[in-house]
Amino acid sequence: MTGLLPPQASDQYLRLPGAQVVTTRALLAARDNLADTINARAMMCVHGGAGFGKTLAVNTCLRDLDPAQDVRRITFRVRPTPRAARHELFAALDLPGTPPRGPSEFDALLRQALALTPRTLVVDEAQWLSGETFEYFRYLWDDPYTQLAIIFVGGEGCHQVLRREPMLSSRIFIWQHFTRLTPEEVQAVIPLFHPVWADADPAAIASADQHAAHGNFRAWAQLTAHVRLGLERTGRERVDSEVLGWAFSRL
């Protein structure tokens, strides 16, 4: 999938009604790190386990940038070749005509397009990239005429591949590692995340985290969707042990 940033409603897992973006320490750090990377026209790697909020944080922070910033996004679902990366870039940049057939001609076209105006390229699901494909992005970024910032967002795999390639890792301006929410962060941010937790007993939130969510934002969204249904079906207004037990049984 290529193009501009996705709509804000799609950020939350299951498009959970009522869910809010909460300001965690990781999101605040991402805001500064992304701004510094873009200002430097540099490369950044945002990495961590699945469901830790990496993509949501990047999308949220990038939407808050100056509207004049040209942000383009590529998401890979299978392991791409440099040829596939060329075609994804062609689509993401909205280049006219048909893609060139020869790699040299194709590379010249992409370098020319990337030299016209400052751009920020977000490469999501970057754990699918091989060293060869990472190297291709590095090749475009290294061109003295391109005005390119690149944000790699992915699981631990992308971090490991980059670290194994000295020519690549030495060019990463900022590394940011997303981790699970600590129990203290859970108590601070989950009541703000969704109304069902706003007046919940801290002990209920701690139990939910211990038994189901484990500091993982996506798991919290999944659990919250079930809790929301449980409250609707029982007519209860506040999370209790029975509602939590019912929600746990569905996970």
C-alpha positions in Angstrom: 0.0 0.0 0.0 1.4 3.4 -0.9 0.5 7.0 -0.8 -0.2 9.6 1.9 -0.7 9.0 5.6 -3.8 6.9 6.4 -6.9 8.5 7.9 -6.7 9.1 11.6 -9.7 6.8 12.3 -7.7 3.8 11.1 -4.9 4.3 13.6 -6.7 2.5 16.4 -6.9 -1.3 16.3 -10.4 -2.4 15.2 -11.2 1.4 14.7 -12.3 1.2 18.4 -15.1 3.7 19.0 -14.2 6.2 21.8 -10.4 5.3 21.8 -8.1 8.3 22.2 -4.4 8.8 21.3 -2.7 9.1 24.7 0.5 10.9 25.3 3.0 8.4 26.4 6.7 8.9 27.0 7.4 7.0 23.8 5.0 9.3 21.8 6.6 12.4 23.2 10.1 11.1 22.3 8.9 10.2 18.8 7.6 13.7 18.2 11.0 15.2 18.9 12.9 12.5 17.1 10.8 12.7 14.0 11.1 16.5 13.9 14.9 16.3 14.3 15.2 13.6 11.6 13.1 15.5 9.1 14.9 18.8 9.8 18.2 17.1 9.2 16.9 15.2 6.1 18.2 12.1 7.8 17.2 8.5 8.4 15.5 7.1 11.5 14.6 3.6 12.7 11.5 3.1 14.9 11.4 -0.5 16.0 9.8 -2.7 18.6 7.4 -5.6 19.2 4.0 -5.9 17.5 1.3 -3.8 19.1 3.5 -1.5 21.0 2.2 1.6 19.2 5.0 2.4 16.7 2.9 3.1 13.7 0.2 5.0 15.6 2.8 7.2 17.2 4.6 7.9 13.9 1.3 8.7 12.0 0.1 10.9 14.9 3.3 12.9 15.1 3.6 13.3 11.3 0.1 14.7 11.0 1.1 17.4 13.4 3.9 18.6 11.2 3.8 21.7 9.0 1.1 20.9 6.3 3.7 21.9 3.7 5.8 18.8 4.5 5.4 16.2 1.8 5.1 12.9 3.6 4.7 9.7 1.6 4.1 6.2 3.0 4.9 2.7 1.8 3.9 -0.5 3.6 5.3 -3.8 2.6 3.4 -7.0 3.4 5.8 -9.5 1.8 9.6 -9.5 1.4 10.2 -7.0 -1.4 13.0 -6.9 -4.0 14.6 -3.6 -5.0 12.5 -3.9 -8.2 9.4 -4.0 -6.1 10.6 -1.0 -4.0 11.1 1.0 -7.2 7.5 0.3 -8.3 6.2 1.2 -4.8 8.1 4.4 -4.8 6.8 5.2 -8.3 3.2 4.9 -7.0 3.9 6.7 -3.7 5.3 9.7 -5.5 2.4 9.8 -7.9 4.8 9.9 -10.9 3.1 10.3 -14.3 3.2 7.7 -17.1 4.3 4.1 -16.9 7.3 2.8 -14.9 10.5 2.5 -16.8 11.5 -1.0 -17.8 15.3 -0.8 -17.2 16.6 -0.4 -13.6 19.1 2.4 -14.6 16.4 4.4 -16.2 14.1 3.8 -13.3 16.7 4.9 -10.8 17.4 8.1 -12.7 13.7 8.9 -12.7 13.4 8.4 -9.0 16.5 10.4 -8.1 15.2 13.2 -10.3 11.8 13.2 -8.6 13.3 13.1 -5.1 15.6 16.0 -5.9 12.7 18.3 -6.9 11.3 19.0 -3.4 12.0 17.9 0.2 10.2 14.7 1.0 9.7 12.4 4.0 9.3 8.7 3.2 7.8 6.5 5.8 8.6 2.8 5.2 6.2 0.8 7.4 6.4 -2.9 8.2 10.2 -2.5 7.5 10.9 -5.9 9.1 10.1 -7.4 5.7 13.1 -5.6 4.1 16.2 -7.5 3.2 19.6 -6.0 3.5 19.6 -5.5 -0.3 16.4 -3.5 -0.2 17.5 -1.4 2.8 20.6 -0.7 0.7 18.5 0.5 -2.2 16.8 3.1 0.1 20.3 4.1 1.3 21.4 4.5 -2.3 18.6 7.0 -3.0 19.2 8.8 0.3 22.9 9.1 -0.4 22.4 10.9 -3.7 23.7 14.4 -3.1 20.8 16.0 -5.0 17.9 14.2 -3.3 16.2 15.9 -0.4 15.0 12.9 1.4 14.2 11.9 5.0 13.4 8.2 5.6 11.6 6.8 8.6 11.8 3.0 8.9 9.1 1.6 11.1 9.1 -2.1 11.9 9.6 -5.0 14.2 12.8 -6.1 15.8 13.7 -7.8 12.5 14.4 -4.4 10.8 16.6 -3.3 13.6 18.6 -6.5 13.4 19.1 -6.3 9.6 20.2 -2.7 9.9 22.6 -3.4 12.7 24.3 -6.2 10.7 25.0 -3.7 7.8 27.6 -1.2 9.0 27.1 1.1 5.9 23.4 1.2 6.7 23.5 1.4 10.5 26.1 4.2 10.5 23.7 6.4 8.5 20.8 6.0 10.9 20.5 9.3 12.6 18.1 8.2 15.4 17.1 4.8 16.7 13.9 4.6 18.8 12.9 1.4 20.5 9.3 1.0 21.5 8.7 -1.3 24.5 5.7 -2.4 26.6 4.0 0.0 28.9 5.2 -0.3 32.5 2.6 -1.0 35.2 2.9 2.7 36.2 2.3 3.9 32.7 -0.7 1.6 32.4 -2.3 3.2 35.4 -1.5 6.7 34.1 -2.6 6.3 30.4 -5.3 3.6 30.2 -8.0 5.7 32.0 -7.4 8.3 29.3 -7.3 5.8 26.5 -11.0 4.9 26.6 -14.1 6.0 28.6 -14.7 2.4 29.9 -11.5 2.7 32.0 -12.0 6.4 33.0 -13.6 5.5 36.4 -12.4 1.9 36.7 -10.8 0.7 39.9 -7.0 0.8 39.6 -7.0 -2.8 40.8 -9.2 -3.8 37.8 -6.9 -2.1 35.4 -3.9 -3.8 37.0 -5.7 -7.2 36.7 -6.6 -6.5 33.1 -3.0 -5.8 32.3 -1.6 -8.7 34.2 -4.1 -11.3 32.7 -4.6 -10.0 29.2 -3.0 -6.8 27.9 0.6 -7.1 29.2 1.5 -3.5 28.5 0.7 -3.9 24.8 -1.5 -1.2 23.3 -3.0 -3.4 20.6 -4.0 -6.0 23.3 -5.5 -3.2 25.3 -7.6 -2.1 22.3 -8.7 -5.7 21.8 -9.6 -6.2 25.5 -11.4 -2.8 25.6 -13.6 -3.8 22.6 -14.7 -6.9 24.5 -15.2 -5.0 27.8 -17.3 -2.4 25.9 -19.5 -5.2 24.6 -19.8 -6.7 28.0 -20.9 -3.5 29.6 -23.5 -3.0 26.8 -24.9 -6.5 27.1 -25.2 -6.5 30.9 -26.3 -2.9 31.2 -23.6 -2.2 33.7 -21.9 1.2 33.8 -18.6 0.3 35.4 -16.0 -2.4 34.8 -16.1 -5.1 37.4 -14.6 -8.6 37.9 -17.5 -10.3 36.1 -17.2 -8.2 33.0 -13.5 -8.7 33.0 -13.8 -12.4 33.4 -16.2 -12.5 30.4 -13.8 -10.5 28.3 -10.9 -12.7 29.3 -12.8 -15.8 28.2 -13.0 -14.4 24.7 -9.3 -13.8 24.3 
